[in-house]
């Protein structure tokens, strides 16, 4: 029978393929990945995974809130999206360390799939550039994989680029590194063509942080050159990429409308701010147990009707902040557990290269939690857990190679 690491590698590639083209395939591959990792591990060892248990504790509030939720269909959907928390943290905790050859296969496999996804997206623009340039005037983005979810798509590509930089020393010299470099170059250009804020902000943040890291920790002038070149890259993108240029113009327009006090709900970033205000009202009304995970949308709709009746139904958002969503649905105690779970992996940080990369990935994902309901959608849960746990496993292996735990 193939060893666990070989099966795990196949499952990870299957997860990514499913992420891009099939929700069912994603779920099946995640399940197989989890079962493969824990199939020969005693349940007693599971209970030693304190971070996993902490995650289950706040997820359990979603389950228990069913007792005071009226909309059981919505409750079931919110709970269903949390199922990966049962397996993925354990799977990565007991996953054997990948060899350099397996890291190379993993990186090139993910890179090939993401480049294909980028080409699929760009093909729409090439077929009708004038139409999509006009669409960017009103913040309508290019179609993407997965499922036109440009936020998760762009974030995944930015996180993959970070992974490539991290894994570069372990990639096979020669053709493998050339292929990885080409994939990174294509994805950097594509992120500017797509011009989704999540991906671009993550990419530029990493480049600044990595430039500082190279300058301070490695004492190399290349880091400063990287940082100084970023404004030039942005200027070049503005001149050469029409979708990027239109996206920047729309951001300027959003700021203008914000200063004018727009409350139409038609502008995404302003709608986020409105959703935060309603979240605090909902939490104040149900601070201990929340309104129930199944009734979050119904409660927010009521508040919109009372305070922002001009906002159409399609513009009424669940608060775009994961901690606030947990508090609305399950109460402040659940939110505090959630915050503790998010912060707990930082106890693993040391003064080494692995810690730097983990912290950057953690910080980028934290930003997503602050501006998106990341863990309320299947794709968001997968992207968050996969990249966090992948980098956390590397951090664990850097100073405790024999310890199968994730966070003690």
PyMOL commands that set and color helices and strands:
alter all, ss='L'
color gray80, all
select helices_A, chain A and resi 4-21+23-38+43-46+50-68+72-80+84-93+100-127+129-136+150-170+175-194+197-217+222-240+242-259+268-285+293-307+313-315+322-330+332-348+353-371+374-376+378-399
alter helices_A, ss='H'
color red, helices_A
deselect
rebuild
show_as cartoon
